[in-house]
Amino acid sequence: MDQKNPEKWSSPQKILVILAHPDDPEFFCGATVARWTRMGHTVEYCLLTRGDKGVRGEIVERETLSRLREEEQNRAAEILGVSQVRFLDFEDGYLQPDLIARGKVVAVIREVKPDVVVTSDPTNFFHREDRINHPDHRIAGQIVCEAVYPASGNPLYYPELLEKGLSPHEIKELWLTLTAQPNMMIDVTETWELKIAALRQHRSQIGDMEEMERMQRQRRTADSSEDKPRYVDFFRRIKFR
């Protein structure tokens, strides 16, 4: 695989990242997003919730937290070169793969008309040995996969969207992050520090910034060193055409 151009895209792509919560894009694939925008690709975010339950034991007024997390996400996205951030306002922690959620995602896909959609792997219940994957992560992935196929490209699904001028759209590729079955590796060494800078914007979620940075820098590949680190992101890539 060509490590400098593993995607083998011959022209600028429009990429839509659809995930559950503020800070998910930065944690899951922030360095790849920064790499893509540096290469001249256009990246937009669509987050299904505003992260209104993202607290560490304390009780916080949900609307206040939502506004704070939206601000944090917008600052992080700006660092990574993301052109737009959308929020769909589903309640944090209560995502369901129902027809309403699917329809809202179909509408966004038809409006943005991306070449590539990035979401989380809906099949990954245990992304680490010591942690259960958040159900919103999995369910966001399921919603997006079911919106991508067959709904977004078929005019008989959600016909009311046609009346709003949102014509069917078929994407070229679907990339799944937070996956246990990767088939794609991206070298993101050059943009790893940008990922960390973007994560630093999520102060409401990260109690110890220095520890976060230490842990992120420890994620270097086994064949690299502290003096010459190498970082990679993994995805499951599905090419439709």
N, C-alpha and C positions, 0 to 999 in steps of 0.2 A: 504494500500500500504506500502511496506517495504521502509521506507525513506532512509535507508542506501544502498539499492540496488534496486531502483525502476525499473531500466531497465531489471533486471533479465537476464543479459547476462552471460552465463556460460564460455565464453572464450574471449580473447582479440579481439576487433573489429577494423576494419579499417573504419574510419569515414571521409567523404569528406564534407566539409562545402563550399557551393557555394552561394555566395551573390554578391551584385552589386558593392560595393565600399570598399576601404580601410577604416578601423575603424568600418564597419558594424559588423564583427564578434565579436569584443570586446564589442560594445554597446549592441548587441542583445543577445549574448550568451557566452561572454568571460569567465564567471565564470564556466559555464558548460564545456566549452572546457578544462579549467585548471583542473577541476575535472576528466574528462575523461583521460587526459594524465597522471595524477597522478595515476590513476587506472591501467595504463599499456596499454590503448587503443592507437592506432595510429591515429592522426588527421592531415589532410591536408586541406589547403585552396585553393579555386579557386575563384578569383574575376573577374567579367566580365568587369570591367573598372579599370582605375588607379586613378579615382577621379579627373579628370583634370578640373572640374568646382567647386571644393570645396573651394570657397572663401567667404569672408564676406564683400561684397560690393566693394572691390577693384578689379582692373584688374591685373592679373598675367599671365605671359607667360605660356601657357598650358603645354608645354613639361617640363619646369622647375618645375612646380607644380607636374606633374606626377611623376617625379623622386624623389621629396621630399616625396610624399605620399607613394611611393613604399618603400623607406627606412624606413619610420615610421612604415609601416605595417610589414615589416620584423622584426623590433625590437620588436614590440608588440607580434608578433607570437612566437618569441623566448622565451619571458617571460612566455607564456602560454604553452610551450612545443610542439608547432606545428612543424611537421617535414618538411613541404614544403609549399611554397606559390607560386601559379601560377596566372598570369594575362592574360586575353584573349584580352585585348586592344580594346574593344568596347568604343565608345565615351561616356563619362559621360553625363547623362541627356537625351540621345537619344536612350536608349535601346528599341528594338522592338522584339516582340515574333515571329520572322520570322524563316524560315527554315535554314538560315545560322547560326543564333545564336544557334538554337536547335542542329544543327549538330556539332558545336564546343563543346557544353556541352556533347553531346553523346560521342564524341571522348575522352573527359577527363574521363568520367565515365568508358568507356571501357578500358582506359589505367590504371587507378588507381584500378579499380575493388573493390570498397568499399562494405562493408556490409551495411553501413548506410549513407544516404545523408541527410544533413541539409540545408534548404534554408528558404526563407521568405514566408509568407502566401500570395498568389497572390490575395486573395479575400478581404484583409484588406485595405480599402481606408482611414479609420480614426482610427489610433491606439491610439490616445489620444483625449480628448474632445476639446483641443485647437490646434490641428495640423492635417494637411493633410499628409498622408503617401506619401513619395517621390515615384513618378511613377516608378523609377528604381527598388525600393524595390519590388513592386508588380510584375513588369514585369520580374525581375530576377526569382522570384518564379514561374511565369507561364512558362518561358523558361525551368526551371529545371524540373517542374512537367511533361511537355510534352516530355522532353528528357528521363526521368525515365520510363514513360509509354506512348506509347508502344515502343519507338524507340530504347532505349539502349539494350534491350534484343532480338530484332528481326533482323535477318540477312538481311532481305529485305529492311530495312531502312538504308540509307547511305552505300550502298554496297562498295563504294570506300574505306571505312574504313577497310574492310576485306583485301584489297590489302596491307594495311599498317600494317597488323598483329593485328588489333584491333577487336577481336572477340566479339560477343554479350555478355552482362553481365546484369543479373537481380539482383537488390539490395534486401536486406531483409526488410529494413525499410526506411521510409521517415519521417523526423522530420521537422515541420514547426515552425519557430520562428516568433516573432512579429505577433501573431495570436490573434484574438478575440474569438476563439473557442478552447481553450486548453483542452486537456484531459490527460495531463501529467505534473506533478510538480516535479522539482528537487531541493532538498535542496543544496544550494551552499554557505552556510555560511562560510565554511572553505576556500573557494577559492575566496571570494568576494574582498579581498585586492589585490589578484593577478590580477583580472579584472581591478581594479583601476590603478595598476601599469602599466598594458598594455595600458590602455587609456591615460596615461600620455605621451606615446610616440607619440601620434597624436597631436603634438603641433601646426601644421598648421591649425587644425580644432577646437581646444579648446582654446578660448581666455583667460579664467579665470580658471586656473587649480584648485584653491582652491574652487571655486564655483562648479566645476564639482565634486570634491570629496565630498563636502557637499551634493549635490543632490544625488549622488550615495549612500551615507550612509543613506540618508533619505528613501531609498527604502526598508527598513527593513519591515518585516511583521507586521501587526497590533497587533498581539499577542506577539510581542517581545518588548524589551526596548532598549534604547540607551546604557545601560551598558551591556546588553546581547542581541545583535541584532541577528536576523535570516533573511536570504535572500533566495529567491527562484527564479528559472527561470521556465517559463511556455512554453509548446510546444503543438502542435497538432501532435500526433504520429500515423503513418499509418504503420501497419505491413502487409507485403505481404505474408509471409510464416513463 
